[in-house]
């Protein structure tokens, strides 16, 4: 019974992820670290790919993934023009930890705050890290849930293919 339940949950999760493919970002406003409101649907990258990564300060795999990407990010940008937007799902109690953590890591990503989980819900993100890849037209073409060392290489291959 436990195996059937695990399989059913995995299948449902996969189907929900597939349902997102081909969609555009919803029109939801989030704050950046300077407090400016930004409509996520308005992000454009001159026809180049965009990576949206949901993460939290309390999530070790999230931080490992973003740190692994940070090591290669400048090269990724030079070679493909990709932009990464890291969306923190830290709630009101922990959102104050985001900026000091980001500054300490030296991440060059666009950081947005989703303390109420509005974008998280709209994009059916159930757990973090959760990464979306958008093509130059702003359509979701790929997504990945969780992180294991080396996953960033698969992501980069998907970016290069665009």
Secondary structure, DSSP 8 states (H G I E B T S, - for coil): -HHHHHHHHHHHHHHHHHHHTT-B----EEEETTS-EEEGGG---TT--EEEEEE-TT-HHHHHHHHHHHHHHHHHHHHH--EEEEEE---TTTTHHHHHHHHHHT--SEEEE-TT-HHHHHTT--SSSEEEEE-TTSBEEEEEES--TTHHHHHHHHHHH-
